[in-house]
Amino acid sequence: LIRGDLSDVRRDGIFVRGEGDNFRVAKINCYNSTKEIGGCDLVIIAVKATSNSDLVDLVPPLLRERTMLLTLQNGLGNDEFLAEHFGAERVMGGLCFIALNRISRTEIERYAYGHVVLGEFGRASQPRTREVAAEINRAGVQCTVTEDLALERWRKLIWNIPFNGLSIVAGGIDTAAIVGDKDLRHATLALMDEVITAANKCGHVLPRDAWREHMERSEKMGPYKPSTLLDWEAGRPLEIEPMWGEPLRRAVAAGGQMPRTEIIYTLLKQLDKARQTQ
Amino acid sequence: LIRGDLSDVRRDGIFVRGEGDNFRVAKINCYNSTKEIGGCDLVIIAVKATSNSDLVDLVPPLLRERTMLLTLQNGLGNDEFLAEHFGAERVMGGLCFIALNRISRTEIERYAYGHVVLGEFGRASQPRTREVAAEINRAGVQCTVTEDLALERWRKLIWNIPFNGLSIVAGGIDTAAIVGDKDLRHATLALMDEVITAANKCGHVLPRDAWREHMERSEKMGPYKPSTLLDWEAGRPLEIEPMWGEPLRRAVAAGGQMPRTEIIYTLLKQLDKARQTQ
């Protein structure tokens, strides 16, 4: 399903370039309505979470009795949204540890190799989880299976909460600018520590040094613009609730605090609101 | 001493307008060097703290044996700076609870009546403190004396740390926009609470509800732009260290934390730095 750019993609395909091989996917099976697509074995959900309400109408034409719904969206709350509307047993979640940007309607720029982690919503992995992961690996993308999707979602937030947030509220800067500035780096580590503490408070046990792999990856990443910064620069809505709002609400509900995250959440909402009313 | 706008002020005087009487001070005794001014009884220091290093050369021509130095600057560290360079016994500090902006070289717009609180650096009030306060009262500005200048400086930060900070990092908004938004208001109260906790940690005992008078005043104030926001909009340097850096350092040195203040401090430094390198 491609809602906006269908004719461009049908005509040109998709170009992928950057780190690793440059290539073009010439012929893409794409459609502009889910009715046209019809029943599927697997539906991969990659819309911005700000469009989740559209899914209520978009998804039903795709559903057969055992159709799997795999959300690759960021943050917290998307699995629950799908479970509530289409049944928990359908829902799988995936985390994309990637560094790529869609730079035009038909071009994707890739800055580093990445990987995907798959899991089941609210239960351990199933035979189908491993089958889907194997399919993704066959397509050339490294994919592993987790027994605890919720834990991995929190683990990914260790990166997203500071980097996606600071990149916008610090005035539109990339990961290299954040990692390279003493104070922003300190703020990043403090935010990472907040996320780890909040996850633990919510019963998802992350080690105290879970920030380390994220910092090391960020240092190797070069000047990368987080997806939220690209959204901001392009005037698109920001995925504020799944990435900052929902983790904060869960931490507070569990008796925790995320003071730095809360400030960033508040600033992002204000910046987003001011832009929409311009 | 007027360094930049001397000829304008000599020609036009200063216009004061807004809340209360509009009036013009036609003849102002102003000079462009402190050597021209010579020895004084009282030197009122109203430069931006970012220009403090200039004072090392500017102040000495004004000093007689008993010359008083009264800093009306915001934040922490200015009293100490003067004490270190010119002797602690000379130093008095004043806090301006005002709502006014200099909107051009010769015009001042006033949004509300305000008052000034005077105190001695590092000691209780002296006969001279009350004499200076009486002089300011005679000039038509309500002025009271405090026995504890350091405490009052912290009390003023309860307002400046949230409002001056948020007005910039939330995208250039006035006090009414902050007070009127549920989340920004919540952030403001959380920041106020941080300041009160930090002050207490540093031995300056403020009541837990010391935020209340500040919020009430802000609600009456209307759409006021804090001085730091005006500096930001005009491309002038920001008084970041006295208003955020120094309180944070003192709180941390006393074993406290100001996580929200720290994020705002970091963002302001980054925004200021990015602008200077543009």
Contacts between the chains, C-beta under 8 A, distances in Angstrom:
chain1	res1	chain2	res2	distance
A	166	B	267	8.0
A	169	B	169	6.4
A	169	B	267	5.8
A	170	B	266	7.7
A	170	B	267	5.5
A	170	B	270	4.4
A	170	B	271	6.9
A	171	B	270	6.3
A	171	B	271	5.1
A	171	B	274	5.2
A	173	B	270	7.2
A	173	B	274	7.4
A	181	B	270	6.6
A	183	B	265	7.8
A	183	B	266	4.5
A	183	B	269	5.9
A	183	B	270	7.2
A	184	B	266	6.1
A	184	B	270	6.1
A	186	B	266	7.3
A	187	B	262	7.1
A	187	B	263	6.0
A	187	B	266	4.6
A	190	B	259	6.8
A	190	B	262	7.2
A	259	B	190	6.8
A	259	B	259	4.3
A	259	B	260	5.1
A	260	B	259	5.1
A	260	B	260	6.8
A	260	B	262	7.5
A	260	B	263	4.9
A	262	B	187	7.1
A	262	B	190	7.2
A	262	B	260	7.5
A	263	B	187	6.0
A	263	B	260	4.9
A	263	B	263	4.8
A	263	B	264	6.8
A	264	B	263	6.8
A	265	B	183	7.8
A	266	B	170	7.7
A	266	B	183	4.5
A	266	B	184	6.1
A	266	B	186	7.3
A	266	B	187	4.6
A	267	B	166	8.0
A	267	B	169	5.8
A	267	B	170	5.5
A	267	B	171	8.0
A	267	B	267	7.9
A	269	B	183	5.8
A	270	B	170	4.4
A	270	B	171	6.3
A	270	B	173	7.2
A	270	B	181	6.6
A	270	B	183	7.2
A	270	B	184	6.1
A	271	B	170	6.9
A	271	B	171	5.1
A	274	B	171	5.2
A	274	B	173	7.4
